[in-house]
């Protein structure tokens, strides 16, 4: 279980008062979801946020990663560029680069989060990693459901677009019938000479 200290540390000024264990799980899930970012077309969590969840200092987490680089392949972890760090500060309500640790932070994918738990070897790290993985899976499921809904909406939109074109043709034909051309028409029938 994640300690109350970790929850308060991650939330900053938010200090939830939780009467029931169910509320605690919900608050922690929300905290975790808010710490997942989309970088380089991947969902990732920053080293600083994971360290807080695991109950260790961020510098200790980075040290363990550096000692165990063979266990964290490049597709499990990435280092943010200066441009990405700047974008995180400007787009994600992060107060400053100092919040990120004053340098370019590491970001861990879903698999990287699980590997961190094996590197840190603590019960809290394992419990948190399992919860984070479950949240990643739920997010993927929600994305899949949303894709299906989006496809259905696109099909309906295509039908409506086709219907709009047909309706436009009908209105153009009606306008022509209601407003006949004003050219003089030739008489039909017998025409006397003269």
C-alpha angles and dihedrals in degrees: 000000000000114000122243088239090062092048092051092045093052095043094051106199093005107099107179119207106214120192098176134041090235090060090050092056092048093050092047091049090052091049091051093047090051090054095055113098133187110234127160090356092302134104107240143167124219122244092239094056093045091049090054091049092048092049096241134112115266092236090055091050091052091048091053091048092051091050091050103038089136088066095050110058120200093258089058095050137026134184116231119240121231089256092052092048090051090049090050091054094048099040106034104048091252107157098224146325086273088068087060089056099271093277140060106299129217118246121205128208123217091276092045090056090056092048090052090060091055091048095049093043097202128132092232091052091051093047092048093046091053090050092047091050090050089052091049089052092049090050090051091050091050090050090051092051090047091052090055091050091047091052090051091049091050091052091051090046091053091050092049091049090052090047090049090056091049092048090049090055091050092050091048090052091048091050090053091051094047094044106040118192113274097224116125109259125224115246117249122216136030115000116195118219112245 
